[in-house]
Amino acid sequence: MASTAVTARACLGVACKKIEVTLKCPTCLKLGKESYFCSQDCFKNNWRPILSSSSITPKSLQTRPLTLALPPCPLSPQSEHKSLHKQQSKPTSILRTLQDLTSPTPLPANPETGIHNPWPNFKFSGSLRPYYPLSPTRKVPPHIARPDYHADGIPRSEQRARGHKIEVLDTKGIEGMRKVCRLAREVLDIAAAMVKPGVTTDQIDEAVHNACIERDSYPSPLNYHYFPKSVCTSVNETICHGIPDQRPLLDGDIINIDVTLYHNGYHGDLNETYYVGPRALSNPDTVRVVETARECLEKAIAIVKPGMQFRDPGDVIAAHSKTKGTSVVTAYCGHGINRLFHCAPSVPHYANNKAVGTAKEGMCFTIEPMINLGSYKDKTWPDEWTSTTTDGRLSAQFEHTLLVTKDGVEVLTARVPTSPGGPVAMPWAATATEVPPKENTAVGGEGWSAGRLVREM
């Protein structure tokens, strides 16, 4: 008996090169489309986002370590197939059509520059708005060594390393980490020295990019899961992964600058939060949340040594944050770092977490607590990267790359005497029962924008 001929198609799996495949996605068939995969496993891998230890992974992941403290602009290819179903099956409602007609995209805020808010109908939690368009992607000279994701945005080496043991570095690896972290500190200090009212986050991105190139280094965030810039700049209510744009910093803002370099095969990652102008330093709430975040990191580092459980820093951070009347973000965590930007272990910052693993001499990882003035919950902008507080109140973060030594820890990204910023005295001995009154609402929170020249685009 003759068999029915079956037409073969190429597999849609990421990095899959199989051509003669016949399995079809059942949901696509219902939508009148045809999508082919070589196997059930390939289909599953392209249905859900890949769970990595990255600060730079899609918002849909429940716990995402950081980096750059960097979750993404477009969805990763691993989650695109599911998103296609949503796009195809979601009907356009009459209400949405009327909203689009009655609330069209506003004219550019500046007719000469074309600066505008690309999502006028999005419900932002605070006063911060995107200032688009973004500047063109910055180029990296051909002589600079690049990580594997530089071209297509997919960190395949991290995908292959999932489930592997936590790497213990040899002498060469330790020296490689020391050097790249020293360079990363230099670059962050260059960026921090620029912080003042009137400077745009895009200008900071340009300075970071150029400083990386001058040090024969690749800016690790660039095109990592498609992140469009070379540094993360998170202003006011932004928890992490802010994309540099044309917005000028204002007196009273705070900004977190998250820098990561790739040099001679190793990544070095750190970030700090800085005060913008005297108005920020005179706001008790602002100082409280920034200095609490700084202290949380210091107290967590103090317990790092061989034998420490990776769940332990979260208990220390949560306990100290509580005494200051602040909250700890649970959606992102610290991560392993070495030849990979993000890898095992995961280091959560909240109490009673279930992180597995024990610190051993030669391991490298980050601790990077994000502390909020109000709710710990996060909300992501339509760019799928910028993570903000849900109540529009301030968030602050600090990060170091750490090396476990024989009897303790070495802070590879430690500040030097010339580093800008640094600790500021708390305006009072803030505790959970001494939270300042409502009228002292922080930048980006309720009531703040009324006294500021902020475009409500």
N, C-alpha and C positions, 0 to 999 in steps of 0.2 A: 504494500500500500504506500502510495506516495505521501510524503509529509507536506504540510502547508509551509510555504516559504515564509520566513520571518526576516523582516528588514532590520539590519544591524545599525546601531548608532554609537557615537562616541559617549563615554561616560562623563557626566557633569561633575564628578568628584574633584575637589581641589587637589592638584598635583597628580591626578590619575590619568594615565596615558592609554588606558585600554580603549579599543575602538569597537570591536565586535561585541556589543552588549545589547541585551534585550529586555532587561527588567525596567518597568515603568513606574513612575510615582502615581499611586492611585488618586490622590487629591488633584493632581494636575489633569488627569483624565476627566474628572468631574467638571473641571473648569474649561475643558476643551483644548488643553495644551498637552504636549508630550515632552516628558523629561526622562532621560535614560540613565541608569546606573548599573555598574558591573556586579554589585553584590549588596546584600542587606547591610553589611558593615559600612560600606562606602556611603550608602544612603543615610545611615544614622549619623555618621561623622559630619555630613553636610547639612544635617537638620538642626542640630543644636550648636550654640557657640562653644568653642573649645575652652575648657576651664584651665587657665594658666595662673601662675602666681603673679600676674602682672597687675600693677596699678593701672595698666593700660588695657583693660579688657572691657567688653561691652557692658552696659548698664544692667542687662538682664541677668548677669551673674550675681548670686546672692552675696558672696564674700569675695572681694577682689583686692589682692594686694596692690600696692602702688607702683608708682614711680612718679614716673614721670608722673611720680606719683603721678601719670599720664594716663576715662574709658573713652571711647573713640568717636571719630567723626562719622564716617560711614560704618555700617555693620561689617564685621569680618566676613570673608567669603563663606566660612563655616556656618553662618547663620542666614545667609542670603536666600537659600531655597525656601525656608519657612516664611521669610518676609515676603517672598513672591506670592505665596498663597494669600497672605493678608491683603496685599495690594489688589489681587485679582478678585477676591471674594467680598471685599468691603464696599457696599454700595454707597453712592453719594446721596446723602439725605437732603430733603428739601430745605431743612433748617440750615445745614451747612452751606448749601448753595446761596441762601439768602444772606448768611453771614459774610460770605465772600463778596457778595454784591454790595452790601452795606458797609463793609469794613475792608476796602481794598488796601493793597500795600501802599503805605504813605509815600509822599514825595521824599526824596533824599533830604536828610537834615541839613546838609550843606550842598547846594547846587553845584559848587565848584569842585568839590572832592567826591561827591556821590555817596558819602557815608550814610548808611541806613541800617535799620533793624530788619533782618531777613525774615523774622517770624513775628509779624505784628499781632497775630491772633493767639500767640502762646501766652499762657498765664504764668508770668515770672513771679517768683516768690518774694523778691526784693526790688530795690531800685536799680540794680545793675542791669545794663542792656548791652548786647553785642554791637560793635561798631564795624560793620562790613562796608566794602569788600575787604577780604584778607589780601595782604600783599602777595606777590607771586612766590612760588616755592623757591627757597634759596638753594643755590647750587653748591655741590661739594666737589672740589678738584679731584681729578682722577688718581692722583698719587696717594690720597687718603685711604687707608684700609677701612673697609665697610663691613658691617654685620650682615647676616644672610637675608634680612628682611628689607634691605635698603631699596631694592628695585620694585618688589611687588607687595610689600607690606606684611608678608607672612613669615613669622619667626619659626621656621621649620625645625631648627635645632632645639628650640624649647619644646615643641610638640613631641619630638623624639625622646626628650629627656623626662617626660612625665612618668611618674611612678618609679623613677630611679632613686637610689639612695642620695642623701645629702653629700655633696662633694667636700672632701677634705683636701685643701690645697697643699701642694708641696712648696719647697723653697722658691722655685721659679714663679709659681702662681701667686705666692704671698707678695713677692717683690713687684710683680705685675700689678696687683691690686693696690699696693702702696703708691705706686707711681701714678696710676690713673686717678686715684682718689685725691692725690695732691694737686693734680692738674684740674680736677673738677672743682676743688676748693678755690683755686685761682680764678676760674671762670665765674663762679658764683659771686665772688667778691667784686669782680669787675661789674657784674650786673647790679649788685646791691649798691654800688657807689653811684649809680645813675638814678636811684629812686628819689624822686622829688615831684612836686606838683607840676603838671604840664608835660611830663615825659609820657609817651605812649608805650603800651606793652609791646607793640610791634618794634619799636626802637630798641627795647630791651632784648627782644628776640634776635634782632640783627646783630647786636653787640655780642650776645652769647654765641651765635653762629660763627661770627668772625674770630672770636677768641678760641673757639674749638679748632678751627682750621689752622690758626697760628700755632697751635700746639700739636699739629699733625694728628688731630683726633676727629672722630665723627660724632656729631651730636646725636646721642642714642635715641631721643624721642622722634626724630625726623623719620616719618613714614612707618613707624612702629605701629602695626595694626592701622595704618593709614593716618596717623596723627600728622597734621599738616605743617607743624612748626618744629623749631629746634629746642624749645624750652616750654615749660608750663608756667603760666602766670595766672595765679588765682587771687582775685580781688574781692575783698569784703565778704559777702555771703558765699563766695565760691569755696567749696571744700577742697577740691583738687581738680587737676586736669584742665584748667582754663586755657583757652586758645588765645595767643597774643593777637591783638587787633589794633584798630586805630583809636581806641578810647584813651584820652589823656588821664593820667592819675590826678586826683583831687586832694587838696589839703583835708585830712581827716580819714582818708582811705587807709587800709592795710593791704599789703600784697605779699603773697607767698611766691617765691621763685624756686622752681624745682629743676635742677641741672643734672644731667647725666652725660658722661663722656664715654666713648669707646676708643681705647688706645692700646695698640699692640695686643689685641685679642681679649682685653678685659674691660668691663664696665665699672664706672665709679659713680655713685648716686648720692645726692644730698639736697636738702632744701631748708630754707629759713623763711620766716615771716617778718616783714619790715613795716615800720610806721612811716606814713607819708605826711610830712609836715607837722607843725606844732599842734594842730587841732587833734590829730590822732593821739598824740602823747598826753593831751589834757583830758581825754575822755576816759573816765574810770572803767567803763565796761570794756573798751577797746584794750586797755592795758591788762585788765584782768584775764581776758581770753587768750591774748598773745603770751603773756608770761606764764599762764597755767600750762599752755601747750609746751612751752620751753622746759618748764620744770618737770612735766610728765616724762618727756624724753630723757632728761638727766637722771631721774629716779629709776627709769627702766634700764638705762645703761649700767647703772650702779650694781645691778644684780647679775649682769652677764658674766659667766665664767663656765668652765667645763662642768657639766652635770646639770646646768640649768635646763628646765623643761621649757619648750617654746610656748607653752600656755601661760607661763608665769608672768611675763611682762604685762600682759593684759590686766591681771589682778592689781599690780602696782599702779598702773596708769589710771584705771577706773577708780581706785580708792582715793588717789590724790585729786583727780578731777572733781570728784563728789564734794570734797572739802571746800572747793572754790565755787560751788554752785554752777558748774558747767557739765556738759555731756560729752560722751565719747562716741565718735562715728564708728559704726560696726560694719559698714559695707565694704571697707577697704582695710588692708593689712600690710605689714611689712613682708619682706620676701628675701629669699636667697639671691645672691648676685655674685658673679665671677665672670666666666667666659660667656655666660648667658645673662641677659638683662633681667629676667625674672625666672626663678626656679625655686625648688624646695630649699629651705623650709618656708612655710607660711607662719607669720608672727602676728596674730590678732592683737588688738589693743584694748579689748573689752574683757570684763571679768567672766569667769566660769566658762571660758571657751574650751573647745575640744582639740586644740592643735596637738599634733603628735610630734615626737622627736625630742632629742636631748642634744644640747650644745657640746661640741668637742673641739679641741685645739685644732686650728687650721680652717675652721668653717667661717664663711663670710655671709652676712645677711644685714638687712636694714631693719631699723625700728623707726616708725614715722607716724606718731599719733596725730589724729585730727580731732581737735577739740572745738565744740560749738557753744555759743553763748546761750542758745535756747535748745530746741529739740535736736536729738541725735540723727533724725531721719534726713535722707538726702533726696534730691530731685534733679534729674538730668535734663539739660536743654536739648532741643531738637538736633543739635550737632552731634549728639550721642557721646560727647566727651565731658563738657562742662558740668560738673556735679556741684549743686548748690544746696544750702539748707532749705528745708521746706517752709520755714517761717520767715525767711529773709534776714535772719540775724547773723552776726559775724561768725566766722570760722577761722581758726589758725592752726598751723602745722609746722613741725620741725622734723628733720630726718638726718640720720647719719648712717654711713656704711661702717660696719663693725667687723673686727677680726677677733675671734676667740683665741686667747693666748694660753700658755701653760697654767697661769695662775689668775687669769682675769680677762680683760678685754683691751684691745687697742682701737681707739676711734680713728679710723683711717681718714675721715673727712673733717677732722677737728679744726676749729677756728684757730687763726693765728693772731698775733697782737695787732696787726693792721686790718683785720676783717671789719667791715662796716657793720653797724647794728650792735647787737648785744643786749644783755639783760637790762630791764628798766624796773625800778622799785615799784612794787604794788602800791596803789593809792591808799589801801587799808589792808588789814589782815582779813581778806575776804574768805568767808566760809559759806557753807550751804545755807546758813541762817542769816547771813549778812549780805544777801544779794542786793545790789543797788536798786533804787526806786525806778518805776516805769519811765520817768522823764529822762533817764540817762540811757535810753535805748541806743544801741550801737549803730555804727554806720551800716546802711543797707537795711536796717530794721524799721519797724513801725514808727512813723512820724519824722524820720530823718530827712527824707527827700524834700519836705516842704521848705526847708531852709537852705537848700542847695540848688545850684544851677545844673540840674540833671535833665537831659532830654528824655521825655517819656515818648519814645518813638513807637 
